[in-house]
């Protein structure tokens, strides 16, 4: 499990996006590293590198899901709302050490649905009442900018 506090990654991500909007040709990793160092100057080198990687994954990819997506043994990544993220490896489902809160799930759904005229969310049923059947549900994703 990550030694980086999620609030640090979220705060640095938000600040980095603001700064990068003003400086689009900046070295993103160097900027993020400077922001992490400024917010937590006593962070050990390994933890600092982990924090920079977490923020860069949020900026350039799907954040905490990025390492799972990069794992060649993972054939499916399953997010069933806030909580534990599950993966399929070699035909078997297994929980990961990645946990998402509601805000992160909403951010990921918004990222995944960008550019889609009719976004859809696909899921896998889980829990004691579930029976291994896949669940495909098309649902409009509200634009956070237009929600009251």
N, C-alpha and C positions, 0 to 999 in steps of 0.2 A: 504494500500500500504506500502511496505517496507521502513523503514527509512534508510536502509543501501544503500550507494551509490554503484551502480553496478561495478564501476571501482575498488572499494576496494575489492569486492569479486573476481573479475577477477585477480587482481594483487596478492592477497594472494593465490588464487588457483594455479596460475602459479608457484609462489615461493614454495608453499607446495609440488607440484608434483616433483620439482627438489630436494628438501630436502628428501622427502620420497623415492625417487629412490635410494639415498645413504644410507638411514636408513629404510629398509623395515619392521623392527619389531618395529618401533616407535609407540607411542600412537598418532594416527593421530589427534584426537580432541585436545589434549594438545598442539601439535605442531601448529595447526591452531590457537588456542587461543593465543599463544605467538606471532605468526606473526601478527594477527589482533591488539593486544595490542601494538606491536612495530610500526606498520604503523599508528595507530591512538590512541595514548595514552589517549586522552581526551574523547574517546567514552564512553557514559554512559553504565552501566552494561547491561541493556536490549538490547540496540543497539549492544553491543559487542556480546551478546549471539545470536542475530539474524544474525550478520555477520558470526559467527562461523557456525551456522546452514546452512547458504547459501553456504559457502565454502564446508562444509562437503557434502551437497547435490550435489554439482558439482563433488566432488571426488568420492563419492560412488553411486550416482544415476544420475538422469537426471536434475540436477540443479534446476532452477526455476519451472520446471514442477513437481518436486517430491511431493510438498504438494498437488497438484491437483490429482496426481496419488494415493496418500494415502487417499484421501477423499472417503469414502465408498458410498457417494451419487452421485459421478461423475461416469457416465458410459462411457464417451468418452472425450478425450482431443484432441482438434483440433488446429493445428498450420498451418496457411496458409501463410507461409513466414514471413518476419519481421512484427512486429506490435502486436496487441492484440491477446492473446490466448483465444479461446472459449472452453466451456465445454458443455456437455449434462448432465442435471440433471432432473430426472423424465420425460424424454421424451421431454424436452424443452432446446433449445440452449440459452446460456447466455454468455456474455463477462466476462472475469475475470480482475483482476487488474494486471495480469502478461503480460508484454510486452517484446518481444524479438527483438534484433537487428539482422542484417544479419549474423554476426560472430557467435552469439549464435545458430541461426537456423542451420548453417553449422556444428557446433560442435555437436548438437543434432542428426542431420541426420547421421553424421559419427559414433556416439555412437550407434544409433539404427541399423545401418547396419553392425556393427562388426560381423565377423564370417559368414556373409551371402554370398553365392556364387553369387547370383543374387539379390542384394538389390532392394527393391521397396519402394516407398513412397505412402502413402494413404492419401487422403485429402477429405475435404467437400467443395463444391462450396459455395461461399458467395458473398455478394454484391447485388446491386439492380437488376442485370441481372440474378442472380442465382435462381434456382427453387428447392431447397431442395434435388436434386439428389446427391448421393454420387459420388465422382470421385476417381477412383482407377487408378493410373498411375505407371507403372513400368519404372523406369529410372535408368541407371547405376549411381552410386555415385562415383565420382572421388576421389581417394586417395589424400588428400592435399599434401602428401609428394612427389607425382609424378607430380603435376601441376606446370607448369612454372610460 
